[in-house]
Amino acid sequence: MDDPTDDIRRELVAVINESPRSRELLEAEFGQVWDPAKLYREFEVVGFRAPFVVVRRRCDQRLGSLLFQHEPRFYFAFVLD
């Protein structure tokens, strides 16, 4: 299946993972940051296409999305749909 966002997402994955940032730097730029354990406590993962993950917030069932970096694995930049 042809995904028109594939090239853009691949470029973004490369940029994010070329110089992974610490939790502190991500928090300074994006606010709240989740590690995998905290992500799964607060969200249900609905799907992903790197570097994005679509989630449903457990407290109110609202959908949103996050960015993530590979190593160390952090999720950040939460946006409600």
C-alpha positions as CSV (number, residue, x, y, z in Angstrom):
1,M,0.0,0.0,0.0
2,D,1.4,3.4,-1.0
3,D,1.7,5.8,1.9
4,P,2.2,9.4,0.8
5,T,3.6,10.3,4.2
6,D,6.3,7.6,4.1
7,D,9.2,9.7,2.9
8,I,8.4,12.6,5.3
9,R,8.2,10.2,8.2
10,R,11.4,8.4,7.3
11,E,13.2,11.8,7.3
12,L,11.7,12.7,10.6
13,V,12.7,9.4,12.1
14,A,16.3,10.0,10.9
15,V,16.4,13.5,12.4
16,I,14.9,12.4,15.8
17,N,17.2,9.3,16.2
18,E,20.4,10.9,14.8
19,S,20.9,12.8,18.0
20,P,18.5,11.3,20.6
21,R,17.9,13.7,23.5
22,S,17.7,13.2,27.2
23,R,14.4,13.3,29.1
24,E,15.4,16.7,30.5
25,L,16.0,18.2,27.0
26,L,12.8,16.8,25.7
27,E,10.8,18.1,28.7
28,A,12.3,21.6,28.2
29,E,11.1,21.7,24.6
30,F,7.9,19.6,24.6
31,G,6.7,19.4,28.2
32,Q,5.7,16.0,29.6
33,V,7.7,13.0,28.5
34,W,6.8,9.4,28.9
35,D,9.0,6.3,29.1
36,P,7.4,3.0,27.9
37,A,6.1,2.0,31.4
38,K,4.4,5.3,32.0
39,L,3.1,5.5,28.5
40,Y,1.3,2.1,28.9
41,R,-0.1,3.2,32.3
42,E,-1.6,6.4,30.9
43,F,-2.4,5.4,27.3
44,E,-3.7,2.6,25.2
45,V,-1.6,2.4,22.0
46,V,-4.0,2.3,19.0
47,G,-1.4,2.2,16.3
48,F,1.9,3.7,15.1
49,R,3.9,4.8,12.1
50,A,7.3,5.8,13.2
51,P,8.0,8.4,14.6
52,F,4.3,8.8,15.5
53,V,2.1,6.7,17.9
54,V,-1.7,7.1,18.1
55,V,-3.0,6.6,21.6
56,R,-6.2,6.7,23.6
57,R,-5.8,8.4,27.0
58,R,-7.1,6.0,29.7
59,C,-8.5,8.7,32.0
60,D,-11.0,10.1,29.5
61,Q,-10.7,7.8,26.4
62,R,-9.7,10.7,24.1
63,L,-7.5,10.0,21.1
64,G,-4.2,11.8,20.5
65,S,-0.7,11.3,19.1
66,L,2.8,11.4,20.3
67,L,6.3,11.4,18.7
68,F,8.9,9.0,19.9
69,Q,12.6,8.4,19.7
70,H,14.1,5.0,19.6
71,E,17.0,4.9,22.2
72,P,16.5,5.9,24.9
73,R,12.8,5.3,24.2
74,F,10.8,8.4,25.1
75,Y,7.4,9.5,24.0
76,F,6.7,13.3,23.8
77,A,4.8,16.1,22.1
78,F,1.3,14.8,23.0
79,V,-1.4,16.4,20.9
80,L,-5.1,15.7,21.3
81,D,-7.1,14.9,18.2
